[in-house]
Amino acid sequence: YGAENCGADWNEQAIKRVEECLEDFPFSYDGLINQLEFEGFTHEQAVYGVDNCNADWNEQAVKMAAYYLEEMPFSRSGLIEQLEFEGFTHEQAVYGVEKNGY
């Protein structure tokens, strides 16, 4: 009852949470929506937050590829597949991999 009636703008809260998430870890567009929904935001709130965060999804793909390459070895195609699994488009995944020298 309290959370629903506290006067919070949940769309703005979603934007703030998106910004916090992106400071901590790279996400794809879809991956970030899923994360916010997992944290209790509605689908509409999550989409609003992600749509209004001004993220560069290509840059997020670069960061995610770099993260994976630090953690374990990947082939070029395997890394692209992993990024696609994380929710990046094929084009974003290729961009991320190429910017990491693959």
N, C-alpha and C positions, 0 to 999 in steps of 0.2 A: 504494500500500500504506500509506504513512504517514498520509494523510488519513483513510482508513477505520479506522485503528487507533489514532488519537490520543486517543480518549475524548471527543471533542467532541460536544456535543448539537446536532445540525444543525438541529433545530427551533428551538432558542433562537438559533442563529446566524442563521436565517432571520428571526426577529423583529427582531434587531439590525440586519440589513441593510435590512429594510423601514423601520425608523425612520430610518436614515441616508438612504435614498432619499427619504422624505417630507420630510426637512429640506431637501433640495436642489431638489426639483422636485415638482409636483403629479402624482398618478397616480390613475387609476380602479382599482377592485378588480381587474378583469381585466387591465388594463395592468400593474399591479404584479406579479401572478402571472407574466405573460409576461416581465417584466424579470428576476425572480428565476430563472426557468427558463433564460433566456438566460445568466445568470451562473453556471449550473451546479447550482443546487438542483434536486432532484427536484420533480415536480408536487406530491406530498404535502407536502414541506417548504415549498414556496412557499405553498400554500394554508394551511398551519398558521401560517406567519408573517403572512400577510395577515389571516387570521381573528382573530389574537390581538394585533394592533397597536393596536386601539381607534381606528382612523382614522374621521374624520367624512367620508364620501364626498361629501356635499353640499358641505362646505367645500372639499374637493379640487376639485370641479367649479367652484366660485367662483374658486379660485386658477388653475385651468387656463384658464378663460374670460378672466380678467384677463391672463394671460400672452399668450394669442393676440391679444387686443385691443391689447396693447402692441406686438406684432410686425407686425400688418397689419390692415387694415380688414375687417370682416365684416358681413354682414347678420345680422339676428336668426336667421333660419332656417339660414343658412350656419354660424353659430357653434354652433347646436344640433346640426346634422349633424356638425360637426367633433368636438364633444365625444362624440357617440355613436360616431363612428369611433374615438376614443381609448378606448372601452370603458365610458363612463358610460351608465347607463340613461337613457331619455328623460326621466324625472322629474328625475333628477340634473342632466341637461344643461339643462333648462328652469330649474331652480332656480339653477344657476350663471350662466346668461345673465341672468335677472331680477335677481339680486343685483348684477350689473354694469351695471344701468340699461337693459337691452334688453327 
